[in-house]
Amino acid sequence: MRGRVETRSLTTDFSKDDLLAAATGETDEFDVEDATAPSTGDMELAERAALRRVAGLSTELADVTEVEYRQLRLERVVLVGVWTEGSAQESEASLAELARLAETAGSEVLEGLVQRRDRPDPATYIGSGKVRELFDVVLSTGADTVICDGELSPGQLRQLEDKLKVKVIDRTALILDIFAQHARSREGKAQVELAQLQYLMPRLRGWGEALSRQAGGRAGGAGGGVGTRGPGETKLETDRRRIRARVSKLRKEIQAMGKVRETKRGRRVANEVPSVAIAGYTNAGKSSLLNAITGAGVLVEDALFATLDATTRRATTSDGLDYTLTDTVGFVRHLPHQLVEAFRSTLEEVAEADLLVHVVDGSDPMPEWQVKAVREVLVEIGERIGTTMPKELVVVNKIDATGELAMARLRHLLPNAEFVSAKTGAGIDELRERIAKEIPGPDHEIDVLLPFARGELIAKVHSQGVVLDEEHTDEGTRMRARVHADLAGALAGFSTNGSH
């Protein structure tokens, strides 16, 4: 894989010191105060595009031992992956996705390399011989960052940085960086910061000349000698305590915000309003689909993880039944477990919905990978929450950008799916009708005569049920409708002889 990818967006910088300072309130870098939300997706998109990095003005520290304390600013990058299973096409597709992630974070991809191994090398991820080859590639391309297509252990990270003399980050850090850029709501910012701190905790360390270690054994006891208890271990322990305190505070804040969401969801459940959750691979077109169905006007951007904050909108079926549609955060292969845990309250929207609309990018070369990755994450969410996923309706989006041969293959792979284009509107009406059939509807048929003075009951029948027939008489309004059990019970006193 060769070539350059044009820089598209400004990268939000975060470093170890930023996160540690946030843990004690010394900085507002990760302040979780509410920002003024844009009124439309177009305004938010304009905001994201308002700043661009000027190429050639960056500076880097020469001392690689301080790399952990530098800003995570992705610029000219080389990608490297380990191919352990599957076909060569699959390994290249995984690296191509990593390139898109790097591009979304604001990087220029210079080179992509894949190493064939039975398993990643425990010391250097790709093996000592390939590290030397990678070092030559870094020198020849002038790259200042290497991104690995996997989650590196702290030892692997340190070994690679020592040998390559440039920044090294892994897939998890890259995704966290994108999330940090795109978080807008108070809850979203808190969730991202929590995931970042959980990722940073095991990677705290004092490095070589930078900080000394505390000696163990007899030397670590009282009177162990000069230099046996330097500032290194003390600072590490202080950092850990600060992070643990901040993590605890963030968990409480997210839990409190989750209760607000539960209250809103509880009101919908009490009113027996069916809920539909839109889930799927990142950049599959979930937000575009929500806009096409409801006219919500939420942010739509051709970038990975453009949507982090759940958006709920009301929609109505052709026979008048109200239901809610919720746009959720996108998934990706090997989604960091820190994010699944941090976004648990948001992802509960998916688990507790009455219907799951699983959006698939029909223009993707390997859509079955997307389907598999999403279903794996859904299973993980269900296991963490202790529930099973709702009924799934697969929707293949972007058919306007999908060839006939690919369409035939998708129809074979996903025989019960709906095929739509949120961009052109093709298939949207059919999707609305399919959703109306799949969501649970009222199942108690009533025949009642409601006095004109009980207008609130008439309104409830219209909002919560499906009106089959309505007639205004001298005595009141006669209605034949299908409603839920609780409303049927409340209307039992108004039944006519023709009630069911």
C-alpha positions as CSV (number, residue, x, y, z in Angstrom):
1,M,0.0,0.0,0.0
2,R,1.6,3.2,-1.1
3,G,0.5,6.8,-1.7
4,R,-0.5,9.9,0.1
5,V,-3.7,10.8,1.7
6,E,-4.7,14.4,1.8
7,T,-5.0,16.0,5.3
8,R,-8.6,16.6,6.0
9,S,-9.1,17.9,9.6
10,L,-7.5,19.5,12.5
11,T,-6.2,17.0,15.1
12,T,-7.1,17.6,18.7
13,D,-3.9,17.3,20.8
14,F,-3.8,15.3,24.0
15,S,-0.8,14.1,26.0
16,K,-0.1,12.4,29.3
17,D,0.4,15.8,31.1
18,D,-2.9,17.0,29.7
19,L,-4.8,14.1,31.1
20,L,-3.0,14.2,34.4
21,A,-3.6,17.9,34.7
22,A,-7.3,17.2,34.0
23,A,-7.3,14.8,36.8
24,T,-6.7,17.6,39.3
25,G,-8.6,20.4,37.6
26,E,-5.4,22.2,36.5
27,T,-6.5,22.5,32.9
28,D,-9.7,22.8,31.0
29,E,-8.4,20.7,28.1
30,F,-10.9,18.0,29.0
31,D,-13.5,20.1,30.7
32,V,-16.9,18.4,30.5
33,E,-18.9,21.6,30.6
34,D,-21.7,21.9,28.0
35,A,-20.7,23.5,24.8
36,T,-23.2,25.5,22.8
37,A,-24.7,22.9,20.5
38,P,-25.1,23.9,16.9
39,S,-28.6,24.2,15.7
40,T,-28.1,22.0,12.7
41,G,-25.6,19.5,11.4
42,D,-24.5,22.0,8.7
43,M,-23.4,24.5,11.4
44,E,-21.4,21.8,13.2
45,L,-19.8,20.7,10.0
46,A,-18.8,24.2,9.3
47,E,-17.3,24.5,12.8
48,R,-15.2,21.4,12.2
49,A,-13.8,22.8,9.0
50,A,-13.1,26.2,10.4
51,L,-9.5,25.4,11.2
52,R,-6.9,23.7,9.1
53,R,-3.3,22.8,10.0
54,V,-0.7,24.7,8.0
55,A,1.9,22.2,6.7
56,G,5.5,22.6,7.5
57,L,5.2,24.6,10.7
58,S,5.5,21.8,13.2
59,T,8.5,21.2,15.5
60,E,9.4,17.9,17.3
61,L,11.6,17.3,20.3
62,A,14.8,15.5,19.5
63,D,14.9,13.7,22.8
64,V,12.8,10.5,22.2
65,T,12.7,9.7,25.9
66,E,10.2,12.5,26.3
67,V,7.9,11.1,23.6
68,E,5.2,10.1,26.1
69,Y,5.0,13.7,27.2
70,R,4.7,15.2,23.8
71,Q,1.5,16.2,22.2
72,L,-0.2,13.4,20.3
73,R,-0.2,15.3,17.0
74,L,-0.4,13.0,14.0
75,E,1.3,14.4,10.9
76,R,3.4,12.3,8.5
77,V,2.8,8.7,9.3
78,V,3.8,5.2,8.3
79,L,1.4,2.4,9.0
80,V,2.4,-1.1,10.0
81,G,0.3,-4.2,10.5
82,V,0.7,-7.9,11.4
83,W,-1.1,-10.4,9.2
84,T,-1.8,-13.4,11.4
85,E,-4.9,-15.0,9.8
86,G,-7.3,-14.6,6.9
87,S,-6.4,-13.7,3.3
88,A,-4.0,-11.1,2.0
89,Q,-7.0,-9.1,0.8
90,E,-8.4,-9.0,4.3
91,S,-5.0,-7.8,5.8
92,E,-4.8,-5.1,3.2
93,A,-8.4,-4.0,3.8
94,S,-7.6,-3.7,7.6
95,L,-4.6,-1.5,6.8
96,A,-6.7,0.6,4.4
97,E,-9.1,1.1,7.2
98,L,-6.3,2.2,9.5
99,A,-5.3,4.7,6.8
100,R,-8.8,6.2,6.8
101,L,-8.7,6.4,10.6
102,A,-5.3,8.2,10.4
103,E,-6.7,10.5,7.7
104,T,-9.8,11.3,9.8
105,A,-7.4,12.2,12.7
106,G,-5.6,14.7,10.4
107,S,-2.6,12.7,9.1
108,E,-0.8,12.3,5.9
109,V,-0.2,8.6,5.2
110,L,3.2,8.0,3.5
111,E,3.5,4.2,3.5
112,G,1.7,1.1,4.6
113,L,3.6,-2.2,5.5
114,V,2.2,-5.6,6.5
115,Q,4.3,-8.3,8.2
116,R,3.2,-12.0,7.9
117,R,3.6,-13.7,11.2
118,D,1.8,-16.5,13.2
119,R,1.3,-14.0,16.0
120,P,2.7,-10.5,16.9
121,D,6.2,-10.5,18.3
122,P,5.8,-10.0,22.1
123,A,8.8,-7.6,22.3
124,T,8.5,-5.4,19.1
125,Y,5.2,-6.4,17.5
126,I,6.8,-7.1,14.1
127,G,10.1,-8.7,15.0
128,S,13.6,-7.2,15.4
129,G,14.5,-7.8,11.7
130,K,11.5,-6.0,10.4
131,V,12.0,-3.2,12.9
132,R,15.3,-2.4,11.2
133,E,13.5,-2.4,7.8
134,L,10.8,-0.1,9.2
135,F,13.5,2.2,10.6
136,D,14.9,2.6,7.0
137,V,11.4,3.3,5.7
138,V,10.9,6.0,8.4
139,L,14.2,7.6,7.5
140,S,13.5,7.5,3.7
141,T,10.0,8.9,3.9
142,G,10.7,11.5,6.6
143,A,7.8,10.2,8.8
144,D,7.5,11.4,12.4
145,T,5.0,8.9,13.5
146,V,4.4,5.1,13.2
147,I,0.9,3.7,13.7
148,C,0.5,0.0,14.5
149,D,-2.7,-1.8,13.4
150,G,-3.3,-3.4,16.8
151,E,-3.1,-2.5,20.5
152,L,0.5,-2.5,21.7
153,S,1.6,-3.5,25.2
154,P,3.5,-0.9,27.2
155,G,6.7,-2.9,26.5
156,Q,6.1,-3.1,22.8
157,L,5.5,0.6,22.7
158,R,8.7,1.5,24.5
159,Q,10.8,-1.0,22.4
160,L,9.6,0.4,19.1
161,E,10.1,4.0,20.1
162,D,13.6,3.3,21.4
163,K,14.5,1.6,18.1
164,L,12.6,3.8,15.6
165,K,13.4,7.1,17.3
166,V,10.0,8.5,16.4
167,K,6.5,8.5,18.0
168,V,4.7,5.2,18.0
169,I,1.1,4.8,18.7
170,D,-1.4,2.0,18.3
171,R,-4.9,1.6,16.8
172,T,-6.5,2.2,20.2
173,A,-4.7,5.6,20.7
174,L,-5.7,6.6,17.2
175,I,-9.4,5.9,17.7
176,L,-9.3,7.7,21.1
177,D,-7.8,10.7,19.4
178,I,-10.6,10.8,16.8
179,F,-13.2,10.5,19.6
180,A,-11.5,13.4,21.4
181,Q,-11.9,15.5,18.3
182,H,-15.6,14.7,17.7
183,A,-17.0,14.7,21.2
184,R,-19.4,17.6,21.6
185,S,-21.9,17.0,24.4
186,R,-21.0,17.0,28.1
187,E,-21.6,13.3,28.4
188,G,-19.6,12.5,25.2
189,K,-16.6,14.5,26.5
190,A,-16.7,12.7,29.8
191,Q,-16.9,9.3,28.2
192,V,-13.9,10.0,25.9
193,E,-11.8,11.3,28.8
194,L,-12.7,8.2,30.9
195,A,-11.6,5.9,28.0
196,Q,-8.3,7.9,27.6
197,L,-7.5,7.7,31.3
198,Q,-8.2,3.9,31.3
199,Y,-5.9,3.5,28.3
200,L,-3.2,5.7,29.9
201,M,-3.2,4.0,33.4
202,P,-1.2,0.9,32.5
203,R,1.2,2.9,30.3
204,L,2.5,5.2,33.0
205,R,6.2,4.8,33.5
206,G,9.4,6.6,34.3
207,W,11.9,6.4,31.5
208,G,15.6,5.9,31.7
209,E,17.3,9.2,32.3
210,A,14.0,11.0,32.8
211,L,12.9,9.5,36.1
212,S,14.6,7.0,38.4
213,R,13.1,3.8,39.8
214,Q,12.5,2.8,43.4
215,A,14.8,0.0,44.3
216,G,13.4,-3.3,45.6
217,G,14.5,-5.8,48.2
218,R,16.8,-4.7,51.0
219,A,17.9,-1.6,49.0
220,G,14.3,-0.4,49.1
221,G,14.0,-0.5,52.8
222,A,15.0,2.0,55.4
223,G,18.5,3.2,55.0
224,G,18.8,1.5,51.6
225,G,21.5,3.9,50.4
226,V,21.8,7.0,48.4
227,G,19.7,7.1,45.2
228,T,17.7,4.0,45.9
229,R,14.4,5.9,46.3
230,G,14.3,8.6,43.6
231,P,11.4,10.7,42.4
232,G,10.4,8.3,39.7
233,E,8.4,5.8,41.6
234,T,6.9,8.6,43.8
235,K,5.7,10.5,40.7
236,L,4.3,7.4,39.2
237,E,2.3,6.6,42.3
238,T,1.1,10.2,42.5
239,D,0.1,10.1,38.8
240,R,-1.8,6.8,39.4
241,R,-3.7,8.2,42.4
242,R,-4.6,11.3,40.5
243,I,-5.9,9.3,37.5
244,R,-7.8,6.9,39.8
245,A,-9.5,9.8,41.5
246,R,-10.4,11.4,38.2
247,V,-11.7,8.1,36.8
248,S,-13.9,7.7,39.9
249,K,-15.3,11.2,39.5
250,L,-16.0,10.7,35.8
251,R,-17.8,7.4,36.4
252,K,-20.1,9.1,38.9
253,E,-20.8,11.9,36.4
254,I,-21.5,9.5,33.6
255,Q,-23.7,7.5,35.8
256,A,-25.7,10.6,36.8
257,M,-26.1,11.6,33.2
258,G,-27.1,8.0,32.4
259,K,-30.0,8.4,34.9
260,V,-31.3,11.4,33.0
261,R,-31.3,9.3,29.8
262,E,-33.1,6.5,31.7
263,T,-35.7,8.9,32.9
264,K,-36.4,10.1,29.3
265,R,-36.5,6.5,28.1
266,G,-38.8,5.6,31.0
267,R,-41.3,8.2,29.9
268,R,-41.3,6.7,26.4
269,V,-41.7,3.2,27.8
270,A,-44.6,4.3,30.1
271,N,-46.3,5.8,27.1
272,E,-45.5,2.6,25.2
273,V,-43.8,4.5,22.4
274,P,-41.8,1.9,20.3
275,S,-38.1,2.6,20.0
276,V,-35.8,1.9,17.1
277,A,-32.0,2.1,17.4
278,I,-29.8,2.7,14.3
279,A,-26.5,0.9,14.7
280,G,-23.8,-0.1,12.3
281,Y,-20.2,0.3,11.1
282,T,-18.7,3.8,11.3
283,N,-19.4,5.9,8.2
284,A,-22.1,3.5,6.9
285,G,-24.6,6.4,6.7
286,K,-26.5,6.1,9.9
287,S,-27.0,9.8,10.4
288,S,-27.9,10.3,6.8
289,L,-30.5,7.6,7.2
290,L,-31.9,9.2,10.3
291,N,-32.2,12.5,8.4
292,A,-33.8,10.8,5.4
293,I,-36.5,9.1,7.6
294,T,-37.2,12.0,10.0
295,G,-35.7,15.2,8.5
296,A,-33.7,15.5,11.8
297,G,-30.9,17.7,10.3
298,V,-28.1,16.0,12.3
299,L,-24.4,16.3,11.4
300,V,-23.5,14.3,8.3
301,E,-19.8,14.0,7.4
302,D,-17.8,11.6,5.2
303,A,-15.5,10.7,8.1
304,L,-15.1,7.9,10.6
305,F,-16.8,8.4,14.0
306,A,-18.4,11.7,12.9
307,T,-21.3,10.9,15.4
308,L,-20.5,10.2,19.0
309,D,-23.6,11.6,20.8
310,A,-26.8,9.7,20.6
311,T,-29.6,11.6,18.8
312,T,-33.3,10.6,19.2
313,R,-36.0,11.8,16.9
314,R,-39.7,11.0,16.7
315,A,-41.2,9.5,13.6
316,T,-44.8,8.3,12.6
317,T,-45.9,5.3,10.7
318,S,-48.4,5.6,7.8
319,D,-51.2,4.5,10.1
320,G,-50.4,7.1,12.7
321,L,-48.3,5.2,15.2
322,D,-45.5,7.2,16.8
323,Y,-42.1,5.7,17.4
324,T,-38.6,7.0,18.2
325,L,-35.4,6.6,16.1
326,T,-32.0,6.9,17.8
327,D,-28.7,7.4,16.0
328,T,-25.8,5.8,17.9
329,V,-22.0,5.8,17.8
330,G,-20.5,3.8,15.0
331,F,-18.6,0.6,15.5
332,V,-15.3,-0.6,14.0
333,R,-13.2,-3.8,13.9
334,H,-11.3,-4.2,17.2
335,L,-13.2,-1.3,18.9
336,P,-11.2,-0.6,22.0
337,H,-12.8,-2.2,25.1
338,Q,-12.2,1.1,27.0
339,L,-14.7,2.8,24.7
340,V,-17.3,0.0,25.0
341,E,-17.1,0.4,28.8
342,A,-17.0,4.2,28.8
343,F,-19.9,4.5,26.3
344,R,-22.0,1.8,28.1
345,S,-24.8,4.2,29.0
346,T,-25.1,5.4,25.4
347,L,-24.9,1.9,24.0
348,E,-27.7,0.8,26.3
349,E,-30.0,2.7,23.9
350,V,-29.2,-0.1,21.4
351,A,-29.8,-3.0,23.8
352,E,-33.1,-1.7,25.1
353,A,-34.7,-0.8,21.8
354,D,-37.7,-2.6,20.3
355,L,-36.0,-2.9,16.9
356,L,-32.3,-2.6,15.8
357,V,-31.7,-1.2,12.4
358,H,-28.3,-2.4,11.4
359,V,-26.9,-0.2,8.6
360,V,-24.4,-1.6,6.2
361,D,-22.3,0.3,3.7
362,G,-23.1,-1.3,0.4
363,S,-20.2,0.4,-1.4
364,D,-17.6,-1.1,0.9
365,P,-15.5,-3.8,-0.8
366,M,-16.0,-6.3,2.1
367,P,-19.4,-5.5,3.7
368,E,-19.5,-8.9,5.4
369,W,-16.6,-7.8,7.5
370,Q,-18.7,-4.8,8.6
371,V,-21.6,-7.0,9.5
372,K,-19.4,-9.4,11.5
373,A,-17.6,-6.7,13.4
374,V,-20.9,-4.9,14.4
375,R,-22.5,-8.1,15.6
376,E,-19.4,-9.0,17.6
377,V,-19.6,-5.6,19.4
378,L,-23.3,-6.0,19.9
379,V,-22.7,-9.4,21.6
380,E,-20.1,-7.8,23.8
381,I,-22.5,-5.0,24.8
382,G,-25.2,-7.5,25.6
383,E,-22.8,-9.5,27.8
384,R,-21.7,-6.4,29.7
385,I,-25.3,-5.2,30.2
386,G,-26.7,-8.6,30.8
387,T,-29.3,-8.7,28.1
388,T,-29.9,-9.9,24.6
389,M,-30.0,-7.7,21.5
390,P,-33.4,-6.8,20.0
391,K,-34.7,-8.0,16.7
392,E,-32.4,-6.9,13.8
393,L,-33.4,-5.4,10.5
394,V,-30.4,-5.1,8.2
395,V,-30.4,-2.1,5.9
396,V,-27.9,-1.8,3.1
397,N,-27.2,1.9,2.4
398,K,-25.4,3.7,-0.4
399,I,-26.8,1.6,-3.2
400,D,-26.4,4.6,-5.5
401,A,-22.6,3.9,-5.2
402,T,-22.8,0.1,-5.5
403,G,-22.4,-1.7,-8.8
404,E,-24.8,-4.3,-10.1
405,L,-22.5,-7.2,-9.4
406,A,-22.0,-6.1,-5.8
407,M,-25.7,-5.6,-5.4
408,A,-26.4,-9.1,-6.5
409,R,-23.8,-10.4,-4.1
410,L,-25.3,-8.4,-1.2
411,R,-28.8,-9.7,-2.0
412,H,-27.4,-13.2,-1.8
413,L,-25.5,-12.5,1.5
414,L,-28.4,-10.6,3.1
415,P,-31.6,-11.9,1.7
416,N,-33.9,-10.2,4.2
417,A,-32.3,-6.8,4.1
418,E,-33.7,-3.6,2.8
419,F,-31.7,-1.7,0.1
420,V,-31.7,2.1,0.3
421,S,-29.8,5.2,-0.6
422,A,-30.1,7.9,2.1
423,K,-28.5,10.3,-0.4
424,T,-31.0,9.9,-3.3
425,G,-34.0,8.7,-1.2
426,A,-34.3,5.4,-3.1
427,G,-36.0,2.7,-1.0
428,I,-36.7,5.0,2.0
429,D,-40.5,4.7,1.7
430,E,-40.2,0.9,1.6
431,L,-37.9,1.1,4.7
432,R,-40.5,3.1,6.6
433,E,-43.1,0.6,5.8
434,R,-40.8,-2.3,6.9
435,I,-40.0,-0.6,10.2
436,A,-43.8,-0.1,10.8
437,K,-44.3,-3.8,10.3
438,E,-41.4,-4.8,12.6
439,I,-42.0,-2.5,15.6
440,P,-44.4,-3.7,18.2
441,G,-47.8,-2.1,17.8
442,P,-50.9,-1.9,20.0
443,D,-52.8,-5.2,20.1
444,H,-56.0,-4.5,21.9
445,E,-58.9,-3.5,19.7
446,I,-61.5,-1.2,21.4
447,D,-64.8,0.3,20.5
448,V,-65.6,3.2,22.8
449,L,-67.9,6.2,23.1
450,L,-66.0,9.1,24.7
451,P,-67.7,12.2,25.9
452,F,-66.6,15.5,24.4
453,A,-65.5,16.6,27.9
454,R,-62.8,13.8,27.9
455,G,-60.7,15.2,25.1
456,E,-57.5,14.0,26.8
457,L,-58.6,10.4,26.3
458,I,-59.3,11.1,22.6
459,A,-55.8,12.6,22.3
460,K,-54.3,9.5,24.0
461,V,-56.0,7.2,21.6
462,H,-54.6,9.2,18.6
463,S,-51.1,9.5,20.0
464,Q,-50.6,6.0,21.5
465,G,-52.9,3.9,19.3
466,V,-54.0,3.3,15.8
467,V,-57.4,4.7,15.0
468,L,-59.4,2.4,12.8
469,D,-62.7,4.4,12.7
470,E,-63.9,7.6,14.3
471,E,-67.4,9.2,14.3
472,H,-68.7,12.3,16.0
473,T,-72.2,11.8,17.4
474,D,-74.5,13.8,19.7
475,E,-73.4,11.8,22.7
476,G,-69.7,12.1,22.0
477,T,-66.9,10.7,19.9
478,R,-67.1,7.0,18.9
479,M,-63.8,5.5,18.2
480,R,-62.7,2.0,17.1
481,A,-58.9,1.7,17.5
482,R,-56.1,-0.6,18.5
483,V,-54.3,0.4,21.7
484,H,-52.0,-1.0,24.3
485,A,-53.3,-3.0,27.3
486,D,-53.0,-0.2,29.9
487,L,-54.9,2.3,27.7
488,A,-57.5,-0.3,26.9
489,G,-58.0,-0.8,30.7
490,A,-58.4,2.9,31.2
491,L,-61.1,3.1,28.5
492,A,-63.0,0.0,29.6
493,G,-65.8,2.1,31.2
494,F,-66.6,3.8,27.9
495,S,-67.0,0.6,25.9
496,T,-70.0,0.1,23.6
497,N,-71.8,-3.1,23.0
498,G,-69.5,-3.6,19.9
499,S,-66.3,-3.6,21.9
500,H,-63.8,-6.4,21.7
